[in-house]
């Protein structure tokens, strides 16, 4: 989440008036994240009881044509009992609205906090919640290709350029240029597929104690390998110290939580080292692009690409493949 576009009070009030959620009371920009503009919205509520929502304006990396997939998926998962926020439809029933040349959507606000230092119990709960999401989405009728797959990693490498990557770190260009062809050759294609979150970082999970109260920010969701989603989540959750410190207890708990709901096949588990390398490269490159191209005046916290380049180095070491072995 972030704020790239500034909206005045009158514009926001008129926009919220298109929904049956009461009158706008306040709107606060949210600085975290990198792809959309977001506000925490407070209204009087339909019956004066007060209510909170998240308002999202889609800025880049998201094609408006994909919004029905993302927003209908939230409704589908919520109806299936998953801890995800519902899409708030406007008075005409629309999932989103146009504001100038950009689309905006209002999303249910869920209680809970995001974690900076998760415990093993919380990691286990997140693994289980991810598996529940995979199962609940099995009958979702829509599909969407992964726009952040191998081809996009290659495009980002070319877009950043060798010199741009070296400006971030002297070793980064050689590292990613060496890794890309290796991953392209080794990437599995015959594992179980379904709808995946593809971005389940700690700041996209809400918890209260050890209970997951919300999986949020589904704007990279797509149809891809289920085990790749496990690998993305593993890379996002199992390291501290800006990618320097691997936590084996978090790793074991996350995988155990997932398999308590949906056991991985032997083929999926064997592929996890390669999938985790791909996950680490994907976020190295999207962060590198943002690092080099985010406008200086955007209200956004840029994220260090080297935190995932270090994860890539960890996963690329054959000695570390054992972290994915069953306990």
C-alpha positions as CSV (number, residue, x, y, z in Angstrom):
1,X,0.0,0.0,0.0
2,X,1.1,3.6,-0.6
3,X,-0.2,7.0,-1.8
4,X,0.8,8.2,-5.2
5,X,-2.3,10.2,-6.0
6,X,-3.6,12.9,-3.6
7,X,-7.4,13.2,-3.4
8,X,-9.2,16.2,-1.9
9,X,-11.8,15.9,0.9
10,X,-14.7,16.8,-1.5
11,X,-13.6,14.2,-4.0
12,X,-13.4,11.5,-1.3
13,X,-16.7,12.5,0.2
14,X,-18.5,12.3,-3.1
15,X,-16.8,8.9,-3.9
16,X,-17.8,7.4,-0.6
17,X,-21.3,8.7,-1.2
18,X,-21.6,6.3,-4.0
19,X,-21.6,3.4,-1.5
20,X,-24.2,2.6,1.1
21,X,-21.8,2.9,4.0
22,X,-22.8,6.2,5.6
23,X,-21.1,9.6,5.4
24,X,-17.3,10.0,5.2
25,X,-15.8,11.0,8.6
26,X,-12.0,10.7,7.8
27,X,-9.5,9.4,5.3
28,X,-5.9,8.7,6.2
29,X,-3.3,7.8,3.6
30,X,-1.4,4.6,4.1
31,X,2.3,4.7,3.3
32,X,3.3,1.0,3.3
33,X,3.6,-1.0,0.1
34,X,4.5,0.0,-3.5
35,X,1.8,-0.6,-6.1
36,X,-1.4,1.3,-5.3
37,X,-2.6,4.4,-3.4
38,X,-4.5,3.5,-0.3
39,X,-6.5,5.2,2.4
40,X,-8.0,4.1,5.7
41,X,-11.6,5.3,5.5
42,X,-13.9,6.0,8.4
43,X,-17.6,6.6,7.9
44,X,-20.7,7.1,10.0
45,X,-21.9,3.6,9.0
46,X,-25.2,2.7,7.5
47,X,-27.0,3.2,10.8
48,X,-24.7,5.6,12.6
49,X,-22.7,2.8,14.2
50,X,-19.4,3.8,12.6
51,X,-17.4,1.8,10.1
52,X,-14.0,1.4,8.6
53,X,-12.9,0.4,5.1
54,X,-9.8,0.4,2.9
55,X,-10.0,2.5,-0.3
56,X,-7.6,1.5,-3.1
57,X,-6.7,3.4,-6.2
58,X,-4.9,1.3,-8.8
59,X,-1.8,3.0,-10.0
60,X,0.5,0.6,-11.9
61,X,1.3,-3.1,-12.3
62,X,-2.4,-3.7,-12.2
63,X,-4.5,-3.8,-15.4
64,X,-8.0,-2.6,-14.8
65,X,-9.3,-5.5,-16.8
66,X,-8.0,-7.8,-14.1
67,X,-10.0,-6.1,-11.3
68,X,-13.1,-8.3,-11.7
69,X,-10.8,-11.3,-11.1
70,X,-9.2,-9.9,-8.0
71,X,-12.4,-8.4,-6.4
72,X,-14.6,-11.4,-7.2
73,X,-12.0,-13.7,-5.8
74,X,-12.2,-11.9,-2.4
75,X,-16.0,-12.3,-2.4
76,X,-15.6,-16.0,-3.4
77,X,-13.1,-16.7,-0.6
78,X,-15.0,-14.8,2.0
79,X,-18.1,-16.8,1.1
80,X,-16.0,-19.9,1.5
81,X,-15.1,-19.0,5.1
82,X,-11.6,-17.8,4.5
83,X,-10.3,-14.8,6.5
84,X,-10.2,-12.3,3.6
85,X,-12.0,-8.9,3.3
86,X,-15.1,-8.7,1.2
87,X,-15.4,-6.2,-1.7
88,X,-17.9,-3.4,-0.9
89,X,-20.1,-3.1,-4.0
90,X,-21.4,0.4,-4.8
91,X,-25.1,1.3,-4.9
92,X,-25.4,-0.1,-8.5
93,X,-23.7,-3.3,-7.5
94,X,-20.4,-2.6,-9.3
95,X,-17.2,-4.0,-7.9
96,X,-15.2,-0.8,-8.6
97,X,-15.6,2.7,-9.9
98,X,-13.7,4.9,-12.2
99,X,-12.2,8.2,-10.9
100,X,-10.8,10.0,-13.9
101,X,-8.6,7.5,-15.7
102,X,-8.0,5.3,-12.6
103,X,-10.1,2.7,-10.9
104,X,-10.9,2.6,-7.2
105,X,-12.4,0.0,-5.0
106,X,-13.7,-0.1,-1.4
107,X,-12.7,-3.1,0.7
108,X,-13.9,-4.4,4.0
109,X,-11.6,-3.4,6.9
110,X,-10.6,-6.4,9.1
111,X,-9.3,-6.3,12.6
112,X,-5.7,-7.4,13.4
113,X,-2.1,-6.3,13.2
114,X,0.7,-7.1,10.8
115,X,3.8,-8.7,12.2
116,X,7.4,-7.7,12.0
117,X,8.7,-10.6,14.0
118,X,6.3,-13.6,13.8
119,X,6.4,-16.5,16.2
120,X,6.4,-20.1,15.1
121,X,2.8,-20.4,16.2
122,X,1.8,-17.5,14.0
123,X,3.8,-18.9,11.1
124,X,2.0,-22.2,11.4
125,X,-1.4,-20.4,11.4
126,X,-0.4,-18.5,8.2
127,X,0.7,-21.8,6.5
128,X,-2.7,-23.3,7.4
129,X,-4.6,-20.2,6.2
130,X,-2.7,-20.3,2.9
131,X,-3.6,-23.9,2.3
132,X,-7.3,-23.1,3.2
133,X,-7.2,-20.4,0.6
134,X,-5.9,-22.8,-2.0
135,X,-8.6,-25.3,-1.3
136,X,-11.4,-22.7,-1.2
137,X,-10.4,-21.2,-4.5
138,X,-10.4,-24.6,-6.3
139,X,-13.9,-23.9,-7.6
140,X,-13.4,-20.3,-8.4
141,X,-14.5,-20.1,-12.1
142,X,-12.1,-17.4,-13.3
143,X,-8.4,-17.7,-14.2
144,X,-5.6,-15.2,-14.6
145,X,-2.0,-15.8,-15.9
146,X,0.8,-14.8,-13.6
147,X,1.9,-11.4,-14.9
148,X,5.0,-11.6,-12.6
149,X,6.4,-14.8,-13.9
150,X,9.6,-15.7,-15.6
151,X,9.1,-13.5,-18.7
152,X,8.5,-10.5,-16.4
153,X,11.6,-11.1,-14.4
154,X,13.5,-11.0,-17.7
155,X,11.8,-7.8,-18.7
156,X,12.6,-6.2,-15.3
157,X,16.3,-7.2,-15.6
158,X,16.5,-5.6,-19.1
159,X,14.5,-2.5,-17.9
160,X,16.8,-1.9,-14.9
161,X,19.9,-2.5,-17.0
162,X,23.2,-3.9,-16.0
163,X,24.4,-0.5,-14.8
164,X,21.2,0.2,-12.9
165,X,21.5,-3.1,-11.0
166,X,25.2,-2.4,-10.3
167,X,24.2,1.0,-8.9
168,X,22.1,-0.8,-6.3
169,X,24.9,-3.2,-5.5
170,X,28.1,-4.0,-7.4
171,X,27.4,-7.8,-7.4
172,X,23.6,-7.6,-8.2
173,X,23.7,-7.5,-12.0
174,X,26.0,-10.6,-12.3
175,X,23.9,-12.5,-9.7
176,X,20.5,-12.0,-11.4
177,X,21.9,-12.4,-14.9
178,X,23.5,-15.7,-13.9
179,X,20.3,-17.0,-12.1
180,X,17.7,-16.2,-14.9
181,X,18.8,-18.9,-17.4
182,X,19.2,-21.5,-14.6
183,X,15.7,-21.0,-13.4
184,X,14.3,-20.9,-16.9
185,X,15.8,-24.3,-17.5
186,X,14.8,-25.9,-14.2
187,X,11.3,-24.4,-13.7
188,X,8.6,-27.1,-13.2
189,X,5.5,-27.1,-15.3
190,X,3.6,-30.2,-14.2
191,X,2.8,-29.5,-10.6
192,X,-0.8,-28.9,-9.3
193,X,-2.1,-25.4,-10.2
194,X,-4.8,-23.2,-8.8
195,X,-5.4,-19.6,-7.7
196,X,-2.5,-18.4,-5.6
197,X,-2.0,-15.2,-3.6
198,X,1.6,-14.7,-4.9
199,X,2.5,-11.9,-2.4
200,X,1.7,-13.2,1.1
201,X,4.2,-11.1,3.1
202,X,3.8,-10.5,6.8
203,X,2.3,-7.0,6.0
204,X,-0.4,-8.8,3.9
205,X,-1.5,-10.9,6.9
206,X,-3.5,-9.7,9.9
207,X,-3.4,-11.6,13.2
208,X,-4.7,-11.3,16.7
209,X,-2.5,-13.4,18.9
210,X,-1.9,-16.6,17.1
211,X,-5.1,-16.4,15.0
212,X,-5.1,-15.2,11.4
213,X,-7.8,-12.6,11.0
214,X,-7.1,-11.6,7.5
215,X,-5.2,-12.3,4.3
216,X,-5.2,-9.1,2.3
217,X,-3.8,-7.4,-0.8
218,X,-4.7,-10.0,-3.5
219,X,-3.6,-7.8,-6.4
220,X,-0.9,-10.2,-7.6
221,X,-3.3,-13.2,-7.3
222,X,-3.2,-15.5,-10.4
223,X,-3.4,-19.0,-11.6
224,X,-0.1,-20.8,-11.1
225,X,1.7,-23.6,-9.2
226,X,0.3,-23.9,-5.7
227,X,3.8,-24.9,-4.4
228,X,5.2,-21.6,-5.8
229,X,2.8,-19.8,-3.5
230,X,4.3,-21.8,-0.6
231,X,7.8,-20.8,-1.8
232,X,6.8,-17.1,-2.0
233,X,5.4,-17.2,1.5
234,X,8.5,-19.1,2.8
235,X,10.8,-16.5,1.4
236,X,8.7,-13.7,2.8
237,X,8.4,-15.1,6.3
238,X,11.5,-17.1,7.2
239,X,14.2,-14.5,7.2
240,X,15.2,-11.6,9.4
241,X,18.0,-9.1,9.4
242,X,17.2,-7.8,5.9
243,X,17.5,-11.3,4.4
244,X,20.7,-12.2,6.3
245,X,19.2,-14.5,9.0
246,X,17.2,-17.6,8.2
247,X,14.9,-18.9,11.0
248,X,14.5,-22.7,10.8
249,X,11.8,-22.7,13.4
250,X,9.6,-20.3,11.4
251,X,10.3,-22.4,8.3
252,X,9.3,-25.7,9.9
253,X,6.2,-24.2,11.4
254,X,5.0,-22.6,8.2
255,X,5.4,-25.8,6.2
256,X,3.8,-27.9,8.9
257,X,0.9,-25.5,9.1
258,X,0.3,-25.7,5.3
259,X,0.5,-29.5,5.3
260,X,-1.9,-29.8,8.2
261,X,-4.5,-28.7,5.7
262,X,-3.1,-29.6,2.3
263,X,-0.2,-32.1,2.2
264,X,2.4,-31.4,-0.5
265,X,3.1,-34.1,-3.0
266,X,6.6,-35.5,-3.1
267,X,7.1,-33.7,-6.5
268,X,6.0,-30.4,-5.0
269,X,8.3,-30.7,-2.1
270,X,11.2,-31.7,-4.3
271,X,10.6,-28.5,-6.4
272,X,10.5,-26.1,-3.5
273,X,14.2,-25.2,-3.6
274,X,13.9,-24.1,-7.3
275,X,10.6,-22.4,-6.7
276,X,12.0,-20.5,-3.7
277,X,15.0,-19.3,-5.8
278,X,12.4,-18.0,-8.3
279,X,10.4,-16.3,-5.6
280,X,13.6,-14.6,-4.3
281,X,14.5,-13.4,-7.8
282,X,11.0,-12.2,-8.5
283,X,11.0,-9.9,-5.5
284,X,14.6,-8.9,-6.0
285,X,13.7,-7.6,-9.5
286,X,10.4,-5.9,-8.7
287,X,12.1,-4.1,-5.8
288,X,15.1,-3.2,-8.0
289,X,12.7,-1.7,-10.5
290,X,10.8,0.3,-7.9
291,X,14.1,1.4,-6.3
292,X,15.2,2.9,-9.6
293,X,11.9,4.3,-10.8
294,X,9.7,5.3,-7.8
295,X,8.9,9.1,-8.1
296,X,10.8,11.1,-5.4
297,X,7.6,12.8,-4.3
298,X,5.5,9.6,-3.8
299,X,4.4,8.9,-0.3
300,X,5.8,5.4,-0.4
301,X,8.4,3.4,1.5
302,X,10.9,1.9,-1.0
303,X,12.0,-1.6,-0.2
304,X,15.5,-2.9,-0.4
305,X,16.1,-5.3,-3.3
306,X,19.2,-6.7,-1.6
307,X,17.0,-8.2,1.2
308,X,15.8,-10.7,-1.5
309,X,19.1,-11.0,-3.3
310,X,20.4,-12.4,0.0
311,X,17.5,-14.9,0.1
312,X,18.3,-15.8,-3.5
313,X,21.9,-16.6,-2.5
314,X,20.6,-18.7,0.4
315,X,18.2,-20.8,-1.7
316,X,20.8,-21.2,-4.5
317,X,23.2,-23.0,-2.1
318,X,22.5,-26.7,-2.4
319,X,23.4,-27.2,1.2
320,X,20.2,-25.3,2.2
321,X,17.8,-27.5,0.2
322,X,17.3,-29.5,3.3
323,X,15.1,-26.8,4.9
324,X,12.3,-28.1,2.7
325,X,12.7,-31.8,3.8
326,X,9.9,-33.1,6.0
327,X,10.7,-33.1,9.7
